[in-house]
Amino acid sequence: MTEFRIVQATALPAEEAWRRVTDWSRHGAAVPFTTVRSDGRTVVARTGAGRLGFDDTMDLTRWEPPQGGRTGTCHLAKRGPVVTGWARIEVRPHHGGALVRWSEDLRIAALPALLDRPTAWCGRLLFRRALRALLR
């Protein structure tokens, strides 16, 4: 299983934290060798250099921004031939700021199950750095 979770507290209000972590174009600046585009329903993260690379295509299946003290939730279903699984971002008010919880099940088609744990470890490391950059 390649599921991992990251939790990050921030002094930002929940609405601003939500805006930053769901601004898909900013993800490209936070993840090396990646550009991200979205049409509002689909998010495509292109990772690679030149012609060598792959797309991580995700459908937005849930979009509920935080409002009036309620937790905001965004769910993405990954449907690419290389990367599958899902991602969920939750943002809630917390001690005058916000708490962001990023959960993801990341599967890379070409890798055997034996590499699930290292994949989760690398994903957690990469996305923790990305989340911190997005919240700066």
FIKOLZA-1660 file (N, C-alpha, C; in steps of 0.1 Angstrom, whole numbers, plus 5000, padded with zeros to 4 digits):
% residues 136
   i   px   py   pz ch aa at
   1 5008 4988 5000  A  M  N
   1 5000 5000 5000  A  M CA
   1 5009 5012 5000  A  M  C
   2 5006 5022 4992  A  T  N
   2 5014 5034 4990  A  T CA
   2 5007 5046 4996  A  T  C
   3 4998 5044 5005  A  E  N
   3 4991 5056 5011  A  E CA
   3 5000 5063 5021  A  E  C
   4 5000 5076 5021  A  F  N
   4 5007 5084 5031  A  F CA
   4 4999 5097 5034  A  F  C
   5 5002 5102 5046  A  R  N
   5 4995 5115 5051  A  R CA
   5 5006 5124 5055  A  R  C
   6 5003 5137 5053  A  I  N
   6 5011 5148 5058  A  I CA
   6 5001 5158 5065  A  I  C
   7 5005 5163 5077  A  V  N
   7 4997 5173 5084  A  V CA
   7 5006 5184 5086  A  V  C
   8 5001 5196 5083  A  Q  N
   8 5009 5208 5085  A  Q CA
   8 5001 5220 5091  A  Q  C
   9 5005 5225 5102  A  A  N
   9 4998 5237 5108  A  A CA
   9 5004 5249 5102  A  A  C
  10 4996 5259 5100  A  T  N
  10 5000 5272 5095  A  T CA
  10 4993 5284 5102  A  T  C
  11 4999 5295 5103  A  A  N
  11 4992 5307 5109  A  A CA
  11 4982 5313 5099  A  A  C
  12 4983 5309 5087  A  L  N
  12 4973 5314 5077  A  L CA
  12 4959 5311 5080  A  L  C
  13 4949 5320 5078  A  P  N
  13 4935 5316 5079  A  P CA
  13 4932 5304 5070  A  P  C
  14 4922 5296 5074  A  A  N
  14 4918 5284 5066  A  A CA
  14 4915 5288 5051  A  A  C
  15 4909 5299 5049  A  E  N
  15 4905 5302 5035  A  E CA
  15 4917 5305 5026  A  E  C
  16 4927 5312 5033  A  E  N
  16 4940 5315 5025  A  E CA
  16 4948 5302 5023  A  E  C
  17 4949 5294 5033  A  A  N
  17 4956 5281 5032  A  A CA
  17 4950 5273 5021  A  A  C
  18 4937 5273 5020  A  W  N
  18 4929 5265 5010  A  W CA
  18 4933 5271 4996  A  W  C
  19 4932 5284 4995  A  R  N
  19 4936 5291 4982  A  R CA
  19 4950 5287 4977  A  R  C
  20 4959 5287 4986  A  R  N
  20 4973 5283 4983  A  R CA
  20 4975 5269 4979  A  R  C
  21 4969 5260 4986  A  V  N
  21 4971 5245 4983  A  V CA
  21 4963 5240 4972  A  V  C
  22 4953 5248 4968  A  T  N
  22 4945 5244 4956  A  T CA
  22 4947 5253 4944  A  T  C
  23 4958 5261 4945  A  D  N
  23 4962 5269 4933  A  D CA
  23 4972 5260 4925  A  D  C
  24 4966 5252 4916  A  W  N
  24 4973 5241 4909  A  W CA
  24 4986 5246 4902  A  W  C
  25 4986 5258 4896  A  S  N
  25 4998 5262 4889  A  S CA
  25 5009 5264 4899  A  S  C
  26 5007 5268 4912  A  R  N
  26 5017 5269 4921  A  R CA
  26 5024 5256 4925  A  R  C
  27 5017 5245 4923  A  H  N
  27 5022 5232 4926  A  H CA
  27 5035 5229 4917  A  H  C
  28 5034 5234 4905  A  G  N
  28 5045 5232 4896  A  G CA
  28 5058 5238 4901  A  G  C
  29 5057 5250 4907  A  A  N
  29 5068 5257 4913  A  A CA
  29 5074 5249 4925  A  A  C
  30 5065 5241 4932  A  A  N
  30 5069 5235 4944  A  A CA
  30 5074 5221 4942  A  A  C
  31 5072 5215 4930  A  V  N
  31 5076 5201 4927  A  V CA
  31 5086 5201 4916  A  V  C
  32 5098 5196 4918  A  P  N
  32 5108 5197 4908  A  P CA
  32 5104 5191 4895  A  P  C
  33 5108 5197 4884  A  F  N
  33 5106 5192 4870  A  F CA
  33 5091 5190 4867  A  F  C
  34 5082 5198 4873  A  T  N
  34 5068 5196 4871  A  T CA
  34 5061 5209 4867  A  T  C
  35 5052 5208 4858  A  T  N
  35 5043 5219 4855  A  T CA
  35 5029 5214 4857  A  T  C
  36 5020 5223 4861  A  V  N
  36 5006 5218 4864  A  V CA
  36 4997 5228 4857  A  V  C
  37 4986 5222 4851  A  R  N
  37 4976 5230 4845  A  R CA
  37 4962 5224 4849  A  R  C
  38 4952 5232 4848  A  S  N
  38 4939 5227 4852  A  S CA
  38 4928 5235 4844  A  S  C
  39 4917 5228 4840  A  D  N
  39 4906 5234 4834  A  D CA
  39 4894 5236 4844  A  D  C
  40 4897 5234 4857  A  G  N
  40 4886 5235 4867  A  G CA
  40 4880 5222 4871  A  G  C
  41 4881 5212 4862  A  R  N
  41 4876 5198 4865  A  R CA
  41 4886 5188 4865  A  R  C
  42 4897 5190 4857  A  T  N
  42 4908 5181 4856  A  T CA
  42 4921 5188 4859  A  T  C
  43 4930 5182 4866  A  V  N
  43 4943 5187 4869  A  V CA
  43 4953 5178 4862  A  V  C
  44 4963 5183 4855  A  V  N
  44 4973 5175 4848  A  V CA
  44 4987 5180 4853  A  V  C
  45 4994 5172 4860  A  A  N
  45 5008 5175 4864  A  A CA
  45 5017 5168 4855  A  A  C
  46 5025 5175 4847  A  R  N
  46 5035 5170 4838  A  R CA
  46 5049 5170 4845  A  R  C
  47 5054 5158 4847  A  T  N
  47 5067 5157 4853  A  T CA
  47 5077 5151 4843  A  T  C
  48 5089 5158 4842  A  G  N
  48 5099 5153 4833  A  G CA
  48 5108 5164 4827  A  G  C
  49 5116 5161 4818  A  A  N
  49 5125 5170 4812  A  A CA
  49 5125 5168 4797  A  A  C
  50 5121 5178 4789  A  G  N
  50 5120 5177 4775  A  G CA
  50 5109 5167 4771  A  G  C
  51 5112 5158 4762  A  R  N
  51 5102 5148 4757  A  R CA
  51 5101 5136 4767  A  R  C
  52 5111 5135 4776  A  L  N
  52 5110 5124 4786  A  L CA
  52 5102 5129 4798  A  L  C
  53 5091 5122 4800  A  G  N
  53 5082 5126 4811  A  G CA
  53 5069 5119 4811  A  G  C
  54 5060 5122 4820  A  F  N
  54 5047 5116 4821  A  F CA
  54 5037 5126 4827  A  F  C
  55 5024 5123 4824  A  D  N
  55 5014 5131 4829  A  D CA
  55 5007 5124 4841  A  D  C
  56 5004 5131 4852  A  D  N
  56 4996 5126 4863  A  D CA
  56 4983 5133 4861  A  D  C
  57 4973 5126 4855  A  T  N
  57 4960 5132 4852  A  T CA
  57 4950 5129 4864  A  T  C
  58 4944 5140 4869  A  M  N
  58 4935 5138 4881  A  M CA
  58 4922 5145 4878  A  M  C
  59 4911 5138 4882  A  D  N
  59 4898 5144 4881  A  D CA
  59 4894 5150 4895  A  D  C
  60 4889 5162 4895  A  L  N
  60 4884 5168 4908  A  L CA
  60 4870 5161 4910  A  L  C
  61 4869 5153 4921  A  T  N
  61 4857 5146 4923  A  T CA
  61 4850 5152 4935  A  T  C
  62 4856 5160 4943  A  R  N
  62 4850 5167 4954  A  R CA
  62 4857 5181 4956  A  R  C
  63 4849 5191 4958  A  W  N
  63 4854 5205 4959  A  W CA
  63 4845 5212 4969  A  W  C
  64 4849 5213 4981  A  E  N
  64 4842 5220 4992  A  E CA
  64 4851 5229 5000  A  E  C
  65 4853 5242 4996  A  P  N
  65 4862 5251 5003  A  P CA
  65 4857 5252 5017  A  P  C
  66 4867 5256 5026  A  P  N
  66 4863 5258 5040  A  P CA
  66 4855 5271 5041  A  P  C
  67 4845 5270 5050  A  Q  N
  67 4836 5282 5051  A  Q CA
  67 4829 5281 5064  A  Q  C
  68 4829 5293 5071  A  G  N
  68 4822 5294 5084  A  G CA
  68 4827 5284 5094  A  G  C
  69 4839 5281 5095  A  G  N
  69 4845 5271 5105  A  G CA
  69 4844 5257 5100  A  G  C
  70 4838 5254 5089  A  R  N
  70 4837 5241 5083  A  R CA
  70 4850 5237 5076  A  R  C
  71 4854 5224 5077  A  T  N
  71 4866 5219 5070  A  T CA
  71 4863 5219 5055  A  T  C
  72 4873 5223 5048  A  G  N
  72 4873 5222 5033  A  G CA
  72 4879 5209 5029  A  G  C
  73 4873 5203 5018  A  T  N
  73 4878 5191 5013  A  T CA
  73 4879 5191 4998  A  T  C
  74 4890 5187 4993  A  C  N
  74 4892 5185 4978  A  C CA
  74 4897 5171 4976  A  C  C
  75 4891 5164 4967  A  H  N
  75 4894 5150 4964  A  H CA
  75 4898 5149 4949  A  H  C
  76 4909 5143 4946  A  L  N
  76 4913 5141 4932  A  L CA
  76 4915 5126 4929  A  L  C
  77 4909 5121 4918  A  A  N
  77 4911 5107 4914  A  A CA
  77 4921 5107 4903  A  A  C
  78 4932 5100 4905  A  K  N
  78 4943 5099 4895  A  K CA
  78 4939 5088 4885  A  K  C
  79 4940 5092 4872  A  R  N
  79 4936 5082 4862  A  R CA
  79 4946 5081 4850  A  R  C
  80 4958 5084 4853  A  G  N
  80 4968 5082 4842  A  G CA
  80 4973 5068 4840  A  G  C
  81 4979 5066 4829  A  P  N
  81 4984 5052 4826  A  P CA
  81 4997 5049 4835  A  P  C
  82 5004 5060 4840  A  V  N
  82 5016 5058 4848  A  V CA
  82 5013 5059 4862  A  V  C
  83 5005 5070 4866  A  V  N
  83 5002 5072 4880  A  V CA
  83 4987 5070 4883  A  V  C
  84 4984 5062 4893  A  T  N
  84 4970 5060 4896  A  T CA
  84 4968 5062 4912  A  T  C
  85 4956 5062 4916  A  G  N
  85 4954 5063 4931  A  G CA
  85 4944 5075 4933  A  G  C
  86 4947 5082 4944  A  W  N
  86 4938 5094 4947  A  W CA
  86 4946 5103 4956  A  W  C
  87 4941 5116 4957  A  A  N
  87 4947 5125 4967  A  A CA
  87 4935 5133 4973  A  A  C
  88 4937 5136 4986  A  R  N
  88 4927 5143 4993  A  R CA
  88 4934 5154 5001  A  R  C
  89 4929 5166 5000  A  I  N
  89 4934 5178 5008  A  I CA
  89 4923 5183 5017  A  I  C
  90 4926 5184 5029  A  E  N
  90 4916 5189 5039  A  E CA
  90 4922 5201 5046  A  E  C
  91 4914 5212 5047  A  V  N
  91 4919 5224 5054  A  V CA
  91 4908 5228 5064  A  V  C
  92 4913 5229 5077  A  R  N
  92 4903 5234 5087  A  R CA
  92 4909 5244 5096  A  R  C
  93 4901 5253 5102  A  P  N
  93 4906 5262 5112  A  P CA
  93 4912 5255 5123  A  P  C
  94 4923 5261 5129  A  H  N
  94 4930 5255 5140  A  H CA
  94 4938 5265 5147  A  H  C
  95 4935 5268 5160  A  H  N
  95 4942 5277 5169  A  H CA
  95 4946 5290 5162  A  H  C
  96 4936 5297 5156  A  G  N
  96 4939 5310 5150  A  G CA
  96 4945 5309 5136  A  G  C
  97 4948 5297 5131  A  G  N
  97 4953 5296 5118  A  G CA
  97 4946 5284 5111  A  G  C
  98 4953 5275 5105  A  A  N
  98 4947 5264 5098  A  A CA
  98 4956 5251 5100  A  A  C
  99 4949 5240 5098  A  L  N
  99 4956 5227 5098  A  L CA
  99 4953 5221 5084  A  L  C
 100 4963 5217 5077  A  V  N
 100 4962 5212 5064  A  V CA
 100 4966 5197 5065  A  V  C
 101 4957 5188 5060  A  R  N
 101 4960 5174 5060  A  R CA
 101 4959 5169 5045  A  R  C
 102 4971 5164 5040  A  W  N
 102 4972 5159 5027  A  W CA
 102 4973 5144 5028  A  W  C
 103 4964 5137 5022  A  S  N
 103 4965 5122 5022  A  S CA
 103 4965 5118 5007  A  S  C
 104 4973 5108 5004  A  E  N
 104 4974 5103 4990  A  E CA
 104 4977 5088 4990  A  E  C
 105 4971 5082 4980  A  D  N
 105 4974 5069 4976  A  D CA
 105 4981 5069 4962  A  D  C
 106 4993 5068 4962  A  L  N
 106 5001 5070 4949  A  L CA
 106 5006 5056 4944  A  L  C
 107 5002 5053 4933  A  R  N
 107 5006 5040 4926  A  R CA
 107 5013 5043 4913  A  R  C
 108 5025 5038 4911  A  I  N
 108 5032 5039 4898  A  I CA
 108 5031 5026 4891  A  I  C
 109 5025 5026 4880  A  A  N
 109 5021 5013 4873  A  A CA
 109 5033 5004 4870  A  A  C
 110 5045 5009 4867  A  A  N
 110 5056 5001 4863  A  A CA
 110 5063 4995 4875  A  A  C
 111 5060 4999 4888  A  L  N
 111 5067 4995 4899  A  L CA
 111 5060 4983 4906  A  L  C
 112 5068 4973 4910  A  P  N
 112 5062 4961 4917  A  P CA
 112 5057 4965 4931  A  P  C
 113 5048 4957 4937  A  A  N
 113 5043 4960 4950  A  A CA
 113 5055 4961 4961  A  A  C
 114 5066 4954 4958  A  L  N
 114 5077 4954 4967  A  L CA
 114 5082 4968 4969  A  L  C
 115 5080 4977 4960  A  L  N
 115 5085 4991 4961  A  L CA
 115 5074 5000 4966  A  L  C
 116 5063 4995 4971  A  D  N
 116 5052 5004 4976  A  D CA
 116 5057 5013 4988  A  D  C
 117 5064 5006 4998  A  R  N
 117 5069 5014 5009  A  R CA
 117 5079 5025 5006  A  R  C
 118 5089 5022 4997  A  P  N
 118 5098 5033 4993  A  P CA
 118 5091 5044 4985  A  P  C
 119 5081 5040 4977  A  T  N
 119 5073 5050 4970  A  T CA
 119 5066 5059 4979  A  T  C
 120 5059 5053 4990  A  A  N
 120 5052 5061 4999  A  A CA
 120 5062 5070 5007  A  A  C
 121 5073 5065 5011  A  W  N
 121 5083 5073 5018  A  W CA
 121 5088 5085 5009  A  W  C
 122 5091 5083 4996  A  C  N
 122 5095 5093 4987  A  C CA
 122 5084 5103 4985  A  C  C
 123 5071 5098 4984  A  G  N
 123 5060 5107 4982  A  G CA
 123 5058 5116 4994  A  G  C
 124 5059 5110 5006  A  R  N
 124 5057 5118 5018  A  R CA
 124 5068 5129 5019  A  R  C
 125 5080 5126 5016  A  L  N
 125 5091 5136 5016  A  L CA
 125 5089 5147 5006  A  L  C
 126 5086 5143 4993  A  L  N
 126 5083 5153 4983  A  L CA
 126 5072 5162 4985  A  L  C
 127 5060 5156 4989  A  F  N
 127 5048 5164 4991  A  F CA
 127 5049 5172 5004  A  F  C
 128 5056 5167 5014  A  R  N
 128 5058 5176 5026  A  R CA
 128 5066 5189 5023  A  R  C
 129 5076 5187 5015  A  R  N
 129 5083 5199 5010  A  R CA
 129 5075 5208 5002  A  R  C
 130 5067 5202 4993  A  A  N
 130 5058 5210 4984  A  A CA
 130 5047 5217 4992  A  A  C
 131 5041 5210 5002  A  L  N
 131 5031 5216 5010  A  L CA
 131 5037 5228 5018  A  L  C
 132 5048 5227 5024  A  R  N
 132 5055 5238 5031  A  R CA
 132 5057 5250 5021  A  R  C
 133 5062 5247 5009  A  A  N
 133 5064 5258 5000  A  A CA
 133 5051 5265 4996  A  A  C
 134 5040 5257 4994  A  L  N
 134 5027 5263 4990  A  L CA
 134 5022 5272 5001  A  L  C
 135 5025 5268 5014  A  L  N
 135 5019 5276 5025  A  L CA
 135 5028 5288 5029  A  L  C
 136 5040 5289 5022  A  R  N
 136 5048 5301 5025  A  R CA
 136 5043 5313 5019  A  R  C
% end
